[in-house]
């Protein structure tokens, strides 16, 4: 049984088409989703050109403090980036701006906004940064005009700031949807979604190897050896399960190492991955036993995998679903696994908290594996 399981995993890894779809593509999607929708994503990208000096450095410091991504370059290149939507706002410091700033004279900066939806917000952030720098400079200038040297004025202002209690603002969030996603890292949501999507997708698409084993007589030759039907069935089920679990663990480990994804309690996360992989393995056995053509199985597997992932929260968070659609999503294993991950990652859930989800996944796995084994046994008996 273990030999058959290992052989199935090696066949899966030797398929060169899997190099992209198993190892690279899932991580690319995690990056895309995290950069667009991650809660820790930057507020926008500001590209800066022009004269460097105290004024530019002060404004850059304020922009970075507001979590805006700051880049530098030639103004002509920045204009092209803005027009193509590669940067949110372009900001240019004209020649002589630093001398004017140091002398306390007015300075005009050129701001070029893009058509992105975040452009208005980024423009306000830039204005706030400029206002902050302007206020700091006005304080120093006020003291200098009264006979205080510039270094002494700056030092006095810094000392005064440490002695003043800053006003505080208490914000009460009444948005339940915002509360649900609060605390998530930039790539956390995308990583859990991609685990569900690609684990199930790879399993269904990999059912073609089961069809090849039947059509090419691999299973028949295995049965000619001193191997029982039960051992062959368990080996095939183990192969499907190992492939699914390998895909799930790869995405989980890679996203944790590369993107700092917080999976919460690792033991509970592993339990969810094992249960979901078992369901995926059973589904692959059912599909590989019902269809006799590898191309058709791959097509049906990809289509079915995408539909179930979309319905179960693998593409759009379940929290955005209507009540009716949320109820329908319970028919998929993705929805139960999504809820388990949400409980573990966002609410520090315990084993008791995710028991309903684990129970549902376990029942689905048992049913899928039993039906898949029965269908495979029947197809082998028919072929012999």
Buried (B, 14 or more C-beta within 10 A) or exposed (E): BEEBBBBBBEBBBEBEEBEEBBBEBBBEBBBEBBEEBBBEBBBBBBBBBBBBBEBBEBBBEBBBEBEBBBBEBEBEBBBBBBEEEBBBBBBBBEEEBBEBBEEBEEBEBEBBBBEBEBBEBBBEBBEEBBEBBBEBBEBBBEBBEEEBEEEEBBEBBEEEEEEEEEEEEEEEEEEEEEEBBEBBBBBBBBBBBBBBBBBBBBBBBBBBBBBBBBEEEBBBEBBEEEBEBEBBBBBBBBBBBBBBBBBBBBBBEBBBEEBEBBBBBEEBBBBBBBBBBBBBBBBBBBBBBBBEEBEEBBBBBBEBBBEBBBBBBBBBBBEEBEEEEBEBBBEBBBBBBBBBBBBBBBEEBEEEBBEEBBEBBBBBBEEBBEBBBBBBBEBBEEEE
